[in-house]
Amino acid sequence: MKGIDFSKLSTFINELLILKILLFTKRSDISKINYLLSIKGVTELSYHNVYKILLVLVEKGLVVNNEGSYELTTEGKEKIKELEERFNKIKYILLEENWEVSSNKNESVSDEVLNLLQNVISVKIIPYTTKVLCEDDDKFFLETVCNRGYYDFEGRGLGKGDFKNTVVMFVNSNYAFFVGKIDRYIDDGQKKRIYFVDGKVFKFNIGISAKDISNALGYDFRFIRNKQTFSSPEDINNLIDLIKKHL
């Protein structure tokens, strides 16, 4: 499955396991977590292993340590959804019995992606929050937005201009999950609206992290609350290559 790094499979499953325990136990110390693992039959993770995993999760901002008692942050709860989605994809691969490749492969998606990534003049990263959405992310972007063909900003928009041929990546919880290409942009004082090429927004197979972008650009990058723009030809090419790998 494209976008899955099997060399890191054990690490992310261990992190998901600890996050799920904290989701259901609210607050737990290492001893309690270790005990819960043992009664569930998980014997490979020692007390020291659990401690190291918790240190990493705290560093990532997914867990907080309150005097030796650990609990999930809001980002941690959101991260569980992403890790579960990845886990389900991996589980599907492992249980898949049919590895035959159809000779009638539909190339329409590839054509759409190629169209998305041609003649790009800039790449913008746009943060969004689930609080603004009245439905889950997938339904909002892949159904509501795609059916009507546009995205409305709740607050500040993109500024002046139509931003035609600008690729936008939508970011939430430190990952870019959705991408589209601007056909035109309208700011008439009442609405700030992106119309997408072919009315389409695509979802990445695996979300793009700040680290992924740093590796692609060759310099340090971090997501911020404001919109971020890349307009140099080198940055655009590097980001387009990254997007291709995740679509």
N, C-alpha and C positions, 0 to 999 in steps of 0.2 A: 504493500500500500504506500503510495507516494506520500512523503512527509512524516513517516514514522521511522525514528532512529532506534533500531532494535538493540544497538549497543547500550542504550540508556534505558532499556525496558525495565530492568530490575529497580533502578533508582526511582522512576516515576510511579511504579506500582507501589513501592514502599511508602512514598510520600502520600499517594492516594489513600492507602490503608490507614496511615496515621491521621490524615485529615478527616476520614470518615468516622473514625473512633471519636475524635473531638467534636464532630457534628452531632453525634448522638449522646455524648456524655457531658457536653457543654464545657466543663472544666475538669482536667485530670492531671495528676502528676505522673512522672515517669513510671513509678512502681505500678500505679493503677493501669496505665496503658500497657505495660509489659504483662500484667496479669490478664487483661482482656485478650491480648494476643495469644497467650498460652491456652486459655480455655477455648479459643476458637481454632486451636490446632496449629497456630503459627509458631514454630520453634526455632526458625532460622535467625530471627532478630533478637539479639541479646540486649540487655539493659544499655550497654554502651552504644550499640547500633541505634537504638531508639533515641538516645540522647543526641547523637550526631545528626540524625534526621530532623529532630526538633530544632537544633541549632540552625540548620539550613532553612527550615520553614520560617523561623523567626526572622532570619536575615532577609528572606524574600518578602517579608511583610504579610505572610499568610497566617501566621500564628503569633500570639503575644504571650510572654512569660510574666505572670503575676506572682512573684515570690515563690517560684517553683511549681506553680499551677498553670497549665497551658490551656488556651482557648483560641478559637478561630476568630480571625478578623473578617470584615466584610469581603475583602479580596480573597480570603481563604475559602469562603463559602462559594464565591463565584468560580474560583479555580477548580473546585470539585466538579462542577458541571463540565468544564473543559476536559479534565482528566478522565472523567467517566466516558465522555464521547470518544476520546482517543482509545480508551480501554475497550470499548465496544467494537471499534473498528479492528483492533488487533485480535479480539476474540473471534470476530467474524472470519478473519484471515486464517486463524489457527484451526477453526472448525470447518472451513470451506472444503468440500470434497470435490468440487468440479473446477479444475484448473484449465479447462479447454478455453481457447480463445476463439470467439465467434468471428467468422469471416465476413459477417455483415455489420462490422463495427460502424456505429453512427458517428460521423466526423463533424456533426453540426456544432457541438460544444467547442471543439478545437477551432473551428472557423470563427466562432463568436469571440473566443479568447484572443485569436490573432488580430481580429478587428479591434478589440479592446486595447491592444498594446501597440498599435501602429500610430505614427504621427503624433506622439505624445510630446507636449510642450512643457509640462511640469507635473509633478506628483505632489498631492496634498494629503496630509494626515489629519483626519477630523475626529476628535473625541465625541462620544455620545454616552448618554447614561440610560440605563434601563428604566429609571424612574420616570423618564419622559415618555417612554413607550407604553402603550396601553396593552401590548401583547408581547409574547416572547420574541427574542431577537430574530430567529429564523423566520417566523411568520411575518414579522414586520418588514424585514428587508426583502425576503424572497417571494412573499405573496403581496402584501399591501403595497409596498413601494414598486415592485415590478408590475403589478396590475395597473397602477395609475401612472407609472413612468417617472415619478419625481419624488424628491425628498425636500421637506420644508424644515428650515431652521427655527428653533424655538427662540433663540437669542441672536447673537451677532452672526452675520452671514460671512460671505467670502470677500466682500468689498466691491469695488467698481470693476466692471468688465463682464464679459460673457463666459470667460474661462473655458472656451471650447477646446477640446482635446486635452483637457487636464484629467489625469487619473486620480481618483480619491480613494483612500483607504480609511474605513471607519474603525475606530479603536475604542475598546472598552476593557477595563480590568487588565490593562497593560498588554493587550494583544489586539492585533488587527484581524478581524474576522471576515469583513466584507469589503468588496472593491467594485467600483464602477467607473465609467468614463463620462465626463461631462459633454453633453451635446450643446447645451446653453444654460446660462445662469441668469435669473431675473431677480432684481432688487428694486421694487417699485415703491418702496416706502411702507407698504402694507405687508408684503410677503417677501421672503428671501428663499428662493426655490431653485434647486438643481434639477434639470431635466437630463436624464441619462441617454447615452447612445443606445438605440433600440429599446429604450425603457428598461434596461437590464442592470441588475446588481448581482454579482457572483459571490459565493462563499468559498473561502479557502478550505482545502481539505484539512489542514492543520493551521491554527492561527499563527500569525507572524509576530514574534516578540521583538522587544527593543534590541536584544542581543543579536537576533537574526539580521536586523537592519544594520547594526554596528558592523557585523561581519561582512555584509554586502558592500557597505560604503567604505570600509577600511578606516573608519575613525569612530570615536565614541558617540553614541546616540542614546537619548532618553526621551520617552514620551512625556509631554507636559500637558497641562489642561487646555492650552490654547492650540489653535491650528498650526501646523508646521508645513512649510513648502520647500520643495527641492526643484530647482530650475536649471542647474548646470547639466550639460549633456552627459558628463561622466556619471553623476549621481542618478540621473534618470535611467541611463542604460543599466546601471547596477541594480536599481530597484525593480526595473522591468524584468531583469533576469530572475530576481528573487520572487517576484509575483508569479512568474511562469512556473517556478518549482513548486509553488504552493497551491496552484489552481488545478 
